[in-house]
Amino acid sequence: MISICNRLFSKTTLARLATFGFLFAFAIPEANAFRSSAIATAKLDAISGVQAAAPANPRTMTFPPLKFQFPKTERVQLKNGMVVYLLQDRELPIVNLTSYLNVGSLYEPDAKVGLAGLTGATLRSGGTLKTAPEKLDRELEFMASSIESSMNADNATVSFSTLSKNLDRTLELYAEVVREPAFDPGRFELAKSHAIEGIRRQNDDPKGVAGRELTRAIYAGHPLGRIPTVATVNAITRDDLVAFHKRYFYPANMILAVSGDFDKGQLLKNLERLFGDWPNQSAPFPVVPKPSEEMTPAVLHVQKEVNQSVIRMGHLGIDKNNPDLYAIKVMDYILGGGFTSRLTQEIRSNQGLAYNVDAYFDPGRRFKGPFIAETETKVESTARTIKLLESIITGMTQVEVSEAELQLAKESIINSFIFAFERSSAVAAQQARLEFYGYPKGYLENYRDNIARVTRADVLRVAKKYLRPDAMKLVVVGDEKKFDQPLSVFGKVQEIKLNNNK
């Protein structure tokens, strides 16, 4: 702005205008009179022949390329094999720690689906062998610290956040939670009751129903397709949690990410003291088969008297090691990755059939993840919307995308990359996850260049190879009495009865 003003006005006029701004900002009476004088002088400049340069055209302005340096984390391995990523950040007197453990619902017995979720929930809430649950709650609250634990399909996380002055004590309590959870019987029964109540209520949300049934269809017969039922959760005992923890929680199965205001030497000393004598396990992991590669179409309907139909469709997709990952990410963006995507432009903007619509490959980290297309529309336009979804997805496999679509997608992906590094805790955790899931070295450093190299031909090639519109699992949750066409126009319909997963 300053450089543009220098080209438009003389230095004397600029000085007068600056003085006016000061007077006006502080509501000084002379401001109005000074304003008139400054404007008059500007007019005289123009009349007397002072030439103002043409304003800059934003369409032709150029800027030097942005240079982004990755925040550097330090990797340290403790004597017992535990890996620790460190990133010091003195901006705030806060320390964050997150640990990742290779365990999850993939390793649950079939008869006790829900075990991982209960273990993750009760690990922290159930107290420790040294600190009762109520005492642990009070002490953490007094220090303004928090410790949290959870477990999903392929990992468990145990994390804490604390003021720097309370780091030592919070770390001690954290070590107790990780190494010596008590799984207090009362807290276990409470968590079990919450899980069962959640199962009984999960059919209340049509979106949740559609997502669940699509996952079950894509991963039929695989642990990723299992869901907890009242029966499987009721079968879980506190002893099951103790055994599950004992088998999968050990140093070599765990990676830490620590960020914030801490002293590196003291922190490592404390970690060695608290975890150094924790023994490793030798029990092998259960063998989990790969999901079936066979892809066949299916039409699944869940009858629900709602005003909007929830539409989900998809099939088995790719994993993180796929060599076409970057071309697929660009294709995702063009197909369903935002307000400029083909799906949004046609289904939302042009046809007005939905508020939200998207499609994407979710790369699996241990196994292949799914491709999913999803939207919601009024019941009376259900079939019409499904046909549009299918035709737009099919269109991606037939003709190259335009150069404008390609460039917008690549620029958007590359320019948004920096937002993954806004917080030091996110940077440290990201580095830990990359090693935890076995990403190749240089993955982040080469990410933008790999996206930039994608061509229109690449996008068409991966669309033809990985998009399977002929093998979609289609799930619709809605009121069939109001559909514009019966779902049978898309194939043989399988009705899914909601029984609260008893």
PEUR-V680341 format. One line per field, one symbol per residue. phi: phi as a letter, one per 30 degrees, with the letter a starting at -180 (. if undefined). psi: psi as a letter, one per 30 degrees, with the letter a starting at -180 (. if undefined). burial: I if it has 24 or more other C-alpha atoms within 12 Angstrom, else O. Layout:
phi->???
psi->???
burial->???
This chain:
phi->.dddddddbdddddddddddeddddchdedddddedddddddddedddjddcddddcddcdbbdddcccdeccccbcdddjdcbcbbdbddbdbbcbbcbbdaldecddedbdjdddddddcedddibdcbdedddeddddddhcbbbbabbdbacbbbbbadedcddddddddddddcbdcheedddddddddddddddcdddceddddddddddddceicedcdbdbeddddddcddddedddddccaedcbbcbbbjcbceddddddddddcdcdddcbdddddcddddddcbdabcbcdadbdcdccbbladcbcdcddceddddddedddbckdcddddddddddcicadbaaaaccddccbddccbcbabbdedcdddddddedddddedccbdddddddddddddddddedddbdcddddddddddddecidddieddcedddddddcddddddddddcdbddbdcccbclcddcddbddddckdccdccdbihd
psi->eeeeeefelleeeeeeeeeeeeeeeghkefeeeeeeeeeeeeeeeeeggjkklkkkjfffkllkkkjkkkkklkkkklfgfkkkkkjkjgekhkkkkkkkkilaffgkkefhkfeeeeeeefeefgalffjleeeeeeeeeefhlkkkklkbeglkkkllklkefgeeeeeeeeeeeeehkfhkeeeeeeeeeeeeeeefffffjeeeeeeeeeeeeehkglffglkkleeeeffkleeeeeeeeeefjlefgkkkkklailjeeeeeeeeeeffegjlllfklkkkjlllkfkjklljkkjkkilfkkkkklalkcllfgkfgeeeeeeeeeeeghafgleeeeeeeeefhflekklklkjkleelkllkkkklklkefgeeeeeeeeeeeeeefgekklleeeeeeeeeeeeffefffgekeeeeeeeeeeeeeghllkgeeefeeeeeffkleeeeeeeeeefkiffgkjkkkjajffgkflkffffakkkkkkjggh.
burial->OOOOOOOIIIOOIIOIIOOIOOOOOOOOOOOOOIIOOIOOIIOOOOOOOOOOOOOOOOOOOOOOOOOOOOIOIOOIOIOIIIIIIIIIIOOOOIIIIIIIIIIIIIIIIIOIIIIIIIIIIIIIIIIIOOIIIOOIIOOIOOOOIIIIIIIIIIIIIIIIIIIIOIIIIIIIIIIIIIIIIIIIIOIIIOIIOOIIOOIOOIIOOIIOIIIIIIIIIIIIOIIIIIIIIIOIIIOIIIOIIIOIIIIIIIIIIIIIIIIIIIIIOOIIOOIIOIIOOIOOOOOOOOOOOOIOOOIOIIIIIIIIOIOIIIIIIIIIIIIIOIOIIIIIIIIIIIIIIIOIIIIIIIIIOOOOIIOIIIIIIIIIIIIIIIIIIIIIIIIIIIIIIIIIIIOIIIIIIOOOIOOOIIIIIIOIIIOOOOOOOOOIIIIIIIIIIIIIIOOOOOOIOOIIOIIIOIIIIIIIOIIIOIIIIIIIIIIIIIIIOOIOOIIOOIOOOOOIOIOOIO
